[in-house]
Amino acid sequence: MMNPRNIGIVYRKELREALRDRRTLISSLLVPLVLFPLLTAGLGAAVSLLIGKAKEEVPAVMILGGDDSPGILAELRGSKKIKIVPTKENWKDQIINKDIRAAIEIPAGFQNDVEHQKPAALVIHNYEGDMKSSIATEDIQKSLEKYRDRIVHDNLAARDIPEASLKPFEIREHNVASPEKVGGAAFGGVIGYMVILLCLTGSMYPAMDLTAGEKERGTMETILSSPIARVDLVFGKFFLVLTAA
């Protein structure tokens, strides 16, 4: 049977020692409440900075084929988002080695198929998982989408069809919540996970100190030889860890 009085004695003894131990206070309070949020904010700022620098870079891109499709070649070479470099046979190795960020494969007869409204497809070869290669792929897609939209516009104009027929109506979103409520909803979605992480971080050092620390200091045998049941000893230590959490 558990003895609440003995559990309280163990708890008060461990709490008193924890409050006297500077390392425990630093690990339980300073690290989770100060350093952890600072590290999280610093990591987020560093990631944003890296992404911003990656987007500012003009990626080197190769064009594979397209000798019989001057229209799309002119579109790609005129884009300021990408830099076209001479085609080489080892283009796959250059993508893997990050010498170039992507390669655009234009099939033979592409422009002729587009002009005669036949199915045509372009392939963008990239390095999946590489951030700069993904950004280069997005830039290429935007350039190709502009070219595709212009072809659609010209085809509609040649048939005297208004361009609005492709989009008979628009769908718009309107936010009725205040910026404070929007920010609160976003913060509320992560605060629960942050609390769990802070609890784990704050209780980790006391839990180790009350077990492995006791054995390292050679005090475990003294505690176990005291006239207190093992279950009372365990619960007393457990409640201290729970308090720290």
C-alpha positions in Angstrom: 0.0 0.0 0.0 1.1 3.5 -0.8 1.8 5.8 2.1 0.9 9.5 1.3 3.0 10.7 4.1 6.2 9.0 2.9 5.5 10.1 -0.7 5.3 13.7 0.6 8.6 13.3 2.5 10.4 12.0 -0.6 8.7 14.7 -2.8 9.7 17.6 -0.4 13.2 16.3 -0.1 13.7 16.0 -3.9 12.0 19.4 -4.5 14.3 21.1 -2.0 17.4 19.6 -3.6 16.2 20.5 -7.1 15.6 24.1 -6.1 19.2 24.2 -4.7 20.7 22.8 -7.8 21.6 25.5 -10.3 21.9 23.0 -13.2 18.4 21.7 -12.6 16.9 25.2 -12.5 18.7 26.1 -15.7 17.6 22.9 -17.5 14.0 23.1 -16.3 13.4 26.9 -16.6 16.0 28.7 -18.7 16.3 26.2 -21.5 12.6 25.5 -22.3 11.2 28.9 -21.6 14.0 31.1 -23.0 16.5 29.2 -25.2 14.0 26.9 -26.9 11.8 29.7 -28.2 14.8 31.7 -29.3 16.3 28.7 -31.1 13.0 28.1 -32.8 12.6 31.7 -33.9 16.2 31.8 -35.1 15.8 28.6 -37.1 12.7 30.0 -38.8 14.5 33.2 -39.6 17.5 31.3 -41.0 15.3 29.1 -43.2 13.4 32.2 -44.5 16.8 33.9 -45.3 18.0 30.8 -47.2 14.8 30.5 -49.2 15.0 34.3 -50.0 18.5 34.0 -51.3 17.7 30.9 -53.3 14.8 32.7 -55.0 17.1 35.7 -55.9 19.5 33.4 -57.7 18.9 33.1 -61.5 19.1 29.3 -62.1 21.1 27.8 -64.9 18.9 25.6 -67.2 19.6 23.5 -70.3 17.3 23.0 -73.2 17.1 19.6 -74.8 15.9 19.6 -78.4 13.6 22.2 -79.7 15.5 23.0 -82.9 12.2 22.9 -84.9 10.3 25.0 -82.3 11.7 28.5 -82.4 8.7 30.0 -80.7 9.2 28.3 -77.3 13.0 28.7 -77.6 12.6 32.4 -77.9 10.2 32.5 -74.9 12.6 30.6 -72.7 15.7 32.5 -73.8 13.9 35.8 -73.2 12.9 34.9 -69.7 14.7 36.8 -67.0 13.9 34.2 -64.4 16.2 31.5 -65.8 19.6 31.5 -67.5 19.9 29.2 -70.6 23.3 27.5 -70.8 24.8 25.4 -73.7 23.4 21.8 -73.9 25.8 19.0 -73.0 25.5 15.3 -73.1 26.1 14.8 -69.4 23.1 17.0 -68.4 21.9 14.5 -65.9 25.2 14.5 -64.1 25.2 18.3 -64.1 21.8 18.4 -62.4 22.8 15.8 -59.8 26.1 17.7 -59.2 24.1 21.0 -59.0 26.0 22.6 -61.8 22.7 23.3 -63.4 19.3 23.3 -61.7 17.0 21.8 -64.4 16.7 20.8 -68.0 13.8 21.3 -70.4 13.1 18.5 -72.9 11.3 19.7 -76.0 10.0 16.9 -78.2 10.5 17.0 -82.0 7.7 18.7 -83.8 6.4 20.4 -80.7 5.6 23.7 -82.3 3.9 22.0 -85.3 1.7 20.0 -82.9 0.8 23.1 -80.9 -0.1 25.0 -84.1 -2.3 22.2 -85.3 -3.8 21.7 -81.8 -2.4 18.2 -81.3 -1.5 16.9 -77.8 2.0 18.0 -76.9 4.0 17.7 -73.7 7.2 19.2 -72.3 9.3 17.5 -69.6 11.2 19.3 -66.9 14.1 17.2 -65.5 15.1 18.3 -62.0 16.6 17.2 -58.7 13.7 16.3 -56.5 14.3 17.4 -52.9 16.8 20.1 -53.8 15.3 23.5 -53.0 17.1 25.5 -55.7 16.1 22.9 -58.3 12.5 23.1 -57.2 12.6 26.9 -57.4 14.0 26.7 -60.9 11.2 24.3 -61.9 8.6 26.8 -60.7 10.3 29.6 -62.7 10.3 27.4 -65.8 6.7 26.5 -65.3 5.7 30.2 -65.0 7.5 31.0 -68.2 5.8 28.1 -70.0 2.4 29.0 -68.6 2.8 32.6 -70.0 3.7 31.2 -73.4 0.7 28.7 -73.3 -1.7 31.5 -72.3 -0.6 33.6 -75.2 -1.2 30.7 -77.6 -4.7 30.3 -76.2 -5.4 34.0 -76.5 -4.2 34.0 -80.2 -6.3 30.9 -81.0 -9.4 32.5 -79.5 -8.8 35.8 -81.3 -8.4 34.0 -84.6 -11.9 32.5 -84.1 -13.4 35.7 -82.8 -14.1 34.0 -79.5 -13.9 36.3 -76.4 -11.3 35.2 -73.9 -13.9 35.5 -71.1 -15.5 32.4 -72.4 -12.7 30.3 -70.8 -13.6 31.9 -67.4 -17.3 32.7 -67.3 -17.1 33.7 -63.6 -14.5 34.2 -60.9 -14.4 32.9 -57.3 -13.1 35.2 -54.7 -12.4 34.8 -51.0 -13.2 37.4 -48.4 -11.8 37.2 -44.9 -14.3 38.6 -42.3 -12.0 37.9 -39.3 -9.7 40.6 -37.8 -6.0 40.2 -38.2 -5.8 39.5 -34.4 -8.2 36.6 -34.7 -6.4 35.2 -37.8 -3.0 35.4 -35.9 -4.6 33.8 -32.8 -6.0 30.9 -34.8 -2.6 30.3 -36.4 -0.8 30.5 -33.0 -3.5 28.4 -31.4 -2.9 25.6 -33.9 0.7 25.1 -32.7 0.6 26.2 -29.0 -0.5 22.7 -27.9 2.5 21.1 -29.6 4.8 23.7 -28.1 3.4 23.1 -24.6 4.1 19.3 -25.0 7.7 20.0 -26.1 8.3 22.5 -23.3 7.0 20.0 -20.8 9.2 17.3 -22.1 12.2 19.6 -22.2 11.6 20.9 -18.7 11.2 17.5 -17.1 13.9 15.7 -18.9 16.9 16.8 -16.8 15.1 16.3 -13.4 14.0 12.8 -14.5 17.6 11.8 -15.4 19.0 13.4 -12.3 16.6 11.5 -10.0 17.6 8.2 -11.4 20.9 8.0 -13.2 22.1 11.0 -11.2 21.4 9.3 -7.9 23.4 6.2 -9.0 26.3 8.3 -10.3 26.6 10.2 -7.0 26.5 7.0 -5.1 23.3 8.0 -3.1 21.0 5.4 -4.7 22.0 2.7 -2.1 21.4 5.1 0.8 17.9 6.0 -0.4 17.0 2.3 -1.0 18.2 1.4 2.5 15.8 3.9 4.1 12.6 2.6 5.8 10.4 3.7 2.9 8.6 1.4 0.5 9.9 1.4 -3.0 6.5 2.4 -4.4 6.5 5.5 -2.2 10.0 6.4 -3.3 9.1 6.0 -7.0 5.9 8.1 -6.6 7.7 10.8 -4.7 10.3 11.2 -7.5 7.6 10.9 -10.1 5.6 13.8 -8.6 8.7 16.0 -8.7 9.2 15.2 -12.4 5.5 16.0 -12.9 6.0 19.3 -11.1 8.9 20.3 -13.3 6.9 19.4 -16.4 
